Amino acid sequence: MKFIDQLPLTVLIAIALTLGLAPFTPQPHIVEKLGMLFSGSLSRPIEIFDLLLHGTPWALLAIKLIRLGVIQLQDK
């Protein structure tokens, strides 16, 4: 977790908005892959890899925001 704590929040936001949403048209891959996951049609290994590739920046950003919230609550 120390690695995530050292990453600047602005960098994680930038990565999530670029790599996490790429390609932007016709719809972001993360939206497409999550739709496939929830419909049960996400089965090919390349599609699973694609979900992990585009989902990782969002997961890291969520972890960072949660840790910032926890750290701020502990300081009070």
Secondary structure, DSSP 8 states (H G I E B T S, - for coil): -HHHHHS-HHHHHHHHHHTTT-S-SSS-HHHHHHHHHHHT---SHHHHHHHHHHHHHHHHHHHHHHHHHHHHHHH-
